Amino acid sequence: MGKKLGLFSAVSTGIGMIIATSCFISLASGASAVGVPFIAAIVIVCLLNMMAAASVAELNAIMPNLTGGLAQYMLAGLGPLVTIVTMTGGYIISNIFAAPAEGAMFANVMCEFIGHNIPPAVYSVSMTILLVLVNLRGVNMSAALQSVIAAFMVISLLFFGIAGVVGPGDGGVQQEAVLSADLGDILPLTATAFWLFIGSEFIVPLGKDMKNPKRNVPLSMFLCLGIMCVIQVLMVIGFWRYTPWNELGQADSPHILYAVNLLGGVGRYWIIIVAIFAAVSTQNSIIGCVSEICCGMAKIGLLPAVFQKKNRFGAPYVVILLMGGFTILIEATGLSTGSAVQFLILTSSLFWMLTYIVYHINVIVLRKRMRQVPRSFKTPFFPVLQIVGIVGTAYMMFHISTDPATRIRIFALSAVIFAALAIYAVIWVKCKLKVPVLKSAGVRQVMSMENPMYYYVRHNKNKPDSEKKLEICTKL
């Protein structure tokens, strides 16, 4: 695969997935609702997602360097049914809509930056085609792009945040810092703040290509979450000092409004460039990391085997092309700008939260089942962090929308999606895999699936030496 990825590249991937143009909307929405106390919701969610990252890091310590990683952990802990439902809903479905949404936001910014003479779809489709080509060249080229983009975004957003905090005088706006200090108003906004910290676990599939993954996988997840927390907190304070709360909540591009109030014309063009990079970075991370996850699921039989085919650069090209194709189709038809797709993204995001809960449950199950297995990383205070993480994430799920009618619609659609995925999972597991739907696979068996001999034996069961080869494969 060439040169191994360092800590900086790993953190860049995590930040690249977390920073999205939609994050600016979520940050402004929460801040305009309660003011500076929204910082409390930000910190709470950051800590909850660090707990999820810690559980993922422990699972990775038990089964390191697996293709995709995330699906294998669930298969070993809770079986194929739960794995297919949570992974397909939490990552594949949600990101099929998230990628074109970022493309649409990129197109809108480009239209404002360059002009409306070119149709928006041309910008979004062109970006997606470019990123598909980048990811087809392999993980190192993708990580190099992420490193440059992430460094620029982090430096820029830190500057905008710090400048908003230490800027001269009253900052240009005189307004109350606290719109509401009621916990009943602040805590439900953790569901809004959740979108500011999604995606650090996308670092895990890169573990096999990292230098010192035992240290760098957990450390990079914690670092990218911590860096983003600092940036978001500074930005909220900057909003207070430079942007009226009512204008902030109503703006279609609150980040541009803040940057113009802070730095004038220079701020406008600077933040537009940051927004462009954020859209590029997020879609790049989605295409690259989701393709690795799908490849891992195919390797353990949870998706069609064609998804694990790789090109000469080691890139799972079938999944990359499919993800790119779906993204381009939605971008070209203009569906990615509709409110219906935004609603679907919010609905699918419930599965992302559910996935974090499942990670915690996996750690609890495997701690009880495999007490003596060595782990290079263990979550402290077991099982306190897992229980707190489960309860906190479940709370956010039940407060996914502050509007009761919207919340009911989201739950209803989520139930339909969950039922459809469950039916597919049962049929696939029963008819294709021919194994019990709820029986977990052993960790040794899951790890042996990385060996090509495992599949040779499975498809040649009647040959005289098959059992002996299977035993050798399982011990590797």
QUILIN-V966719 format. One record per residue. N is the residue number from 1. PSI is psi in whole degrees, -180 to 180 (none if undefined). OMEGA is omega in whole degrees, 0 to 359 (NA if undefined). D_FIRST is the distance of its C-alpha to the first C-alpha in Angstrom with 1 decimal. Layout:
((N:PSI:OMEGA:D_FIRST) (N:PSI:OMEGA:D_FIRST))
This chain:
((1:-8:180:0.0) (2:-152:185:3.8) (3:136:179:6.7) (4:153:180:7.7) (5:138:178:10.3) (6:-177:181:13.8) (7:-40:182:17.1) (8:-42:179:18.0) (9:-37:179:15.1) (10:-45:178:15.8) (11:-37:179:19.5) (12:-40:178:19.1) (13:-44:179:17.6) (14:-46:179:20.6) (15:-39:179:23.1) (16:-33:178:21.8) (17:-37:183:22.6) (18:-45:182:25.9) (19:115:175:27.3) (20:158:179:28.7) (21:-29:178:31.8) (22:-22:178:33.5) (23:-35:179:33.3) (24:-39:180:35.8) (25:-46:180:38.2) (26:-42:180:37.9) (27:-44:180:38.4) (28:-37:180:41.5) (29:-47:180:42.9) (30:-42:182:42.9) (31:-39:182:44.2) (32:-17:181:47.0) (33:-42:184:48.1) (34:-6:181:48.9) (35:-150:183:48.2) (36:-31:177:46.6) (37:-13:175:46.8) (38:-22:177:43.8) (39:-36:179:41.9) (40:-43:178:42.9) (41:-39:179:41.2) (42:-47:182:38.0) (43:-42:180:38.0) (44:-47:181:38.8) (45:-39:177:35.9) (46:-44:179:33.4) (47:-42:178:34.6) (48:-42:180:34.4) (49:-27:172:30.9) (50:-35:175:30.0) (51:-42:177:31.6) (52:-41:178:29.4) (53:-38:178:26.3) (54:-41:178:27.6) (55:-41:177:28.1) (56:-40:180:24.5) (57:-38:178:23.3) (58:-40:177:25.5) (59:-40:178:24.3) (60:-32:179:20.7) (61:-30:177:22.0) (62:-42:183:23.6) (63:75:184:20.6) (64:159:170:17.4) (65:30:176:13.8) (66:146:179:15.3) (67:117:182:13.9) (68:-46:173:16.1) (69:-60:190:18.0) (70:-43:180:21.2) (71:-38:180:22.7) (72:-37:180:22.2) (73:-44:181:24.1) (74:-39:180:27.0) (75:-40:180:27.1) (76:-30:183:27.5) (77:-45:191:30.2) (78:1:173:32.2) (79:172:188:31.5) (80:-35:182:30.3) (81:-52:180:33.1) (82:-39:181:32.4) (83:-49:182:28.6) (84:-45:183:29.0) (85:-50:184:31.6) (86:-42:182:30.1) (87:-43:181:26.5) (88:-43:179:27.7) (89:-47:187:30.4) (90:-29:184:28.8) (91:-51:187:25.5) (92:-53:183:25.6) (93:-49:183:29.2) (94:-38:182:29.5) (95:-21:173:26.4) (96:-31:177:27.6) (97:-30:181:30.5) (98:-39:182:29.0) (99:-51:178:26.6) (100:-27:176:29.5) (101:-42:176:31.7) (102:-37:177:29.5) (103:-40:179:29.4) (104:-40:179:33.2) (105:-38:175:33.5) (106:-44:181:31.4) (107:-41:180:33.8) (108:-42:179:36.8) (109:-41:179:35.8) (110:-38:178:35.0) (111:-39:179:38.5) (112:-33:184:40.1) (113:-42:186:38.3) (114:-41:182:38.8) (115:170:185:41.4) (116:15:180:42.2) (117:-28:179:42.7) (118:133:179:39.3) (119:140:182:38.9) (120:-36:182:36.7) (121:-28:179:34.7) (122:-41:179:33.5) (123:-49:185:31.8) (124:-43:180:30.1) (125:-40:179:29.0) (126:-43:178:27.7) (127:-46:182:25.6) (128:-43:179:24.2) (129:-44:179:23.3) (130:-44:182:21.5) (131:-32:174:19.4) (132:-44:179:18.6) (133:-39:179:17.4) (134:-47:182:15.3) (135:-28:177:13.7) (136:-18:178:13.2) (137:-5:176:10.9) (138:167:190:8.3) (139:-34:184:8.4) (140:-40:177:8.0) (141:-41:178:10.9) (142:-45:181:12.7) (143:-34:178:12.7) (144:-42:177:14.0) (145:-43:180:16.7) (146:-40:183:17.6) (147:-45:180:18.0) (148:-48:182:20.5) (149:-48:183:22.3) (150:-41:180:22.6) (151:-45:179:23.9) (152:-44:182:26.5) (153:-45:181:27.6) (154:-46:179:28.0) (155:-43:182:30.0) (156:-48:182:32.1) (157:-36:174:33.0) (158:-41:179:33.8) (159:-48:180:36.0) (160:-38:179:37.7) (161:-49:181:38.3) (162:-41:179:39.6) (163:-36:178:41.7) (164:-30:181:43.2) (165:-43:187:44.1) (166:7:181:45.6) (167:162:187:47.0) (168:150:171:50.6) (169:-139:183:53.6) (170:6:179:53.5) (171:5:178:50.4) (172:-14:181:52.4) (173:133:174:53.1) (174:111:182:55.6) (175:163:179:54.9) (176:138:176:54.7) (177:-34:185:51.6) (178:113:175:52.2) (179:-31:176:53.0) (180:132:176:52.9) (181:10:181:52.5) (182:125:179:53.1) (183:-29:178:50.4) (184:-22:176:51.3) (185:-33:186:50.0) (186:-49:186:47.0) (187:-41:177:45.4) (188:-22:180:45.0) (189:-4:173:43.0) (190:-30:177:40.2) (191:-35:175:39.2) (192:-43:181:39.0) (193:-22:180:37.1) (194:-35:183:34.5) (195:-11:178:32.9) (196:-9:188:32.2) (197:19:181:29.7) (198:136:165:27.9) (199:2:182:24.1) (200:-27:181:22.9) (201:-10:177:21.6) (202:-8:174:19.0) (203:-31:187:17.0) (204:-46:180:16.8) (205:-17:178:14.2) (206:-3:185:11.7) (207:-39:183:12.8) (208:-15:180:10.0) (209:11:184:7.6) (210:155:165:10.7) (211:137:176:12.4) (212:60:184:15.5) (213:-27:179:15.4) (214:-37:178:18.9) (215:-44:191:20.3) (216:-27:179:18.2) (217:-57:179:18.3) (218:-40:184:22.1) (219:-42:182:22.7) (220:-35:177:20.8) (221:-46:180:22.7) (222:-40:182:26.0) (223:-45:183:25.4) (224:-35:176:24.7) (225:-43:179:27.8) (226:-42:179:29.9) (227:-44:180:29.1) (228:-34:178:30.0) (229:-45:179:33.2) (230:-45:181:34.4) (231:-45:183:33.8) (232:-40:179:35.6) (233:-46:179:38.5) (234:-39:181:39.1) (235:-38:179:39.0) (236:-43:178:41.7) (237:-39:177:43.9) (238:-40:176:43.4) (239:-45:181:44.5) (240:-41:186:47.6) (241:-21:188:48.6) (242:-9:185:47.9) (243:123:177:47.9) (244:136:184:50.8) (245:-42:183:49.7) (246:-38:177:51.3) (247:-36:180:49.6) (248:-43:182:46.3) (249:-25:183:46.6) (250:-13:185:47.7) (251:138:174:45.3) (252:-29:178:42.8) (253:74:185:40.6) (254:-29:180:41.6) (255:-37:178:38.9) (256:-41:177:40.4) (257:-46:180:43.9) (258:-45:183:43.0) (259:-37:178:41.3) (260:-43:178:44.4) (261:-32:183:46.8) (262:-47:189:44.9) (263:3:180:44.2) (264:-143:183:45.9) (265:-37:178:44.4) (266:-43:179:41.6) (267:-37:181:40.5) (268:-52:183:40.6) (269:-34:179:38.2) (270:-48:183:35.9) (271:-29:175:35.6) (272:-42:178:35.1) (273:-41:177:32.0) (274:-43:180:30.8) (275:-39:177:31.6) (276:-46:179:29.7) (277:-37:180:26.6) (278:-43:179:27.1) (279:-44:179:27.2) (280:-45:183:24.1) (281:-45:182:22.2) (282:-47:181:23.5) (283:-35:176:22.9) (284:-44:180:19.3) (285:-41:180:18.7) (286:-50:183:20.7) (287:-46:183:18.8) (288:-49:187:15.3) (289:-38:178:16.3) (290:-34:177:19.0) (291:-36:177:16.8) (292:-39:178:14.6) (293:-44:178:18.0) (294:-39:178:19.4) (295:-42:178:16.6) (296:-39:178:17.4) (297:-38:178:21.0) (298:-36:182:20.8) (299:-28:178:19.1) (300:15:171:22.2) (301:9:183:24.6) (302:-13:173:25.7) (303:163:179:24.7) (304:143:186:24.7) (305:-24:182:22.0) (306:-22:182:21.1) (307:-14:180:19.3) (308:5:177:16.4) (309:137:181:15.7) (310:153:178:12.3) (311:-172:185:11.8) (312:-13:177:9.8) (313:1:181:7.4) (314:14:181:7.1) (315:134:177:10.0) (316:83:193:13.3) (317:-30:181:15.3) (318:-48:181:18.6) (319:-41:179:18.9) (320:-44:180:17.8) (321:-38:178:20.5) (322:-46:177:23.0) (323:-44:178:22.7) (324:-40:180:23.0) (325:-47:178:25.9) (326:-43:181:27.8) (327:-47:180:27.4) (328:-39:180:28.6) (329:-46:181:31.4) (330:-39:178:32.8) (331:-43:184:32.4) (332:-32:180:34.2) (333:-10:179:37.0) (334:6:182:37.6) (335:-23:185:37.5) (336:-9:179:35.1) (337:-3:183:37.9) (338:155:179:40.4) (339:-26:180:41.7) (340:-42:180:41.1) (341:-38:177:37.3) (342:-38:177:37.6) (343:-40:179:39.6) (344:-37:177:37.0) (345:-45:180:34.3) (346:-40:179:36.6) (347:-46:180:37.4) (348:-26:181:33.9) (349:-23:175:33.1) (350:-35:179:35.4) (351:-30:176:32.8) (352:-44:176:30.3) (353:-43:178:33.0) (354:-37:178:33.5) (355:-41:178:29.9) (356:-39:177:30.3) (357:-42:181:33.4) (358:-36:177:31.7) (359:-45:179:29.1) (360:-44:180:32.1) (361:-39:178:33.8) (362:-44:180:30.8) (363:-45:179:30.8) (364:-45:181:34.6) (365:-48:184:34.4) (366:-27:174:31.7) (367:-40:180:33.5) (368:-39:186:36.6) (369:-30:187:35.1) (370:63:183:32.7) (371:-36:189:34.5) (372:-5:181:33.3) (373:128:180:29.6) (374:141:179:27.9) (375:130:177:26.3) (376:-15:176:24.4) (377:132:176:25.8) (378:135:177:29.2) (379:134:180:31.0) (380:162:174:34.3) (381:32:180:37.8) (382:138:358:36.8) (383:27:186:37.8) (384:-49:182:39.3) (385:-37:179:36.2) (386:-44:181:35.4) (387:-45:179:39.0) (388:-42:179:39.3) (389:-42:179:36.1) (390:-48:182:37.3) (391:-46:181:40.8) (392:-42:180:39.6) (393:-38:177:37.1) (394:-38:177:39.8) (395:-44:179:42.2) (396:-38:179:40.0) (397:-42:182:39.7) (398:-11:178:43.5) (399:38:183:43.8) (400:-26:176:41.2) (401:142:178:44.0) (402:-12:178:47.1) (403:117:184:49.0) (404:-40:181:50.4) (405:-44:178:50.6) (406:-40:180:47.0) (407:-42:179:45.9) (408:-41:178:47.7) (409:-39:179:46.2) (410:-45:179:42.7) (411:-39:181:43.5) (412:-47:180:45.0) (413:-37:177:42.1) (414:-40:178:39.6) (415:-40:179:41.8) (416:-46:180:41.6) (417:-43:180:37.8) (418:-44:180:37.6) (419:-43:180:40.0) (420:-44:179:38.2) (421:-38:179:34.8) (422:-42:179:36.7) (423:-46:177:38.4) (424:-44:183:35.1) (425:-44:180:33.5) (426:-45:180:36.6) (427:-45:182:36.7) (428:-46:183:33.0) (429:-42:182:33.1) (430:-45:187:36.5) (431:-37:184:36.1) (432:-52:183:32.5) (433:-29:180:31.4) (434:49:177:34.9) (435:161:176:34.6) (436:139:187:36.7) (437:-25:184:35.7) (438:-1:182:36.1) (439:123:181:35.1) (440:151:175:31.9) (441:149:177:29.4) (442:151:180:29.0) (443:-41:180:26.1) (444:-39:179:25.5) (445:-42:180:25.6) (446:-44:181:23.2) (447:-33:179:20.6) (448:-21:179:21.3) (449:-16:176:20.4) (450:-17:182:16.7) (451:125:181:17.6) (452:-27:180:18.2) (453:-28:180:21.4) (454:-42:183:22.9) (455:-31:175:23.2) (456:-44:181:24.5) (457:-42:181:27.2) (458:-36:183:28.1) (459:1:178:28.7) (460:50:187:30.6) (461:-28:187:32.8) (462:-5:179:35.8) (463:147:187:34.3) (464:-36:186:35.8) (465:9:187:32.7) (466:-44:182:31.1) (467:-39:180:32.4) (468:-42:179:31.3) (469:-38:179:27.7) (470:-42:179:27.7) (471:-41:179:29.0) (472:-44:181:26.4) (473:-42:182:23.6) (474:-30:182:25.2) (475:-14:183:25.4) (476:none:NA:21.7))
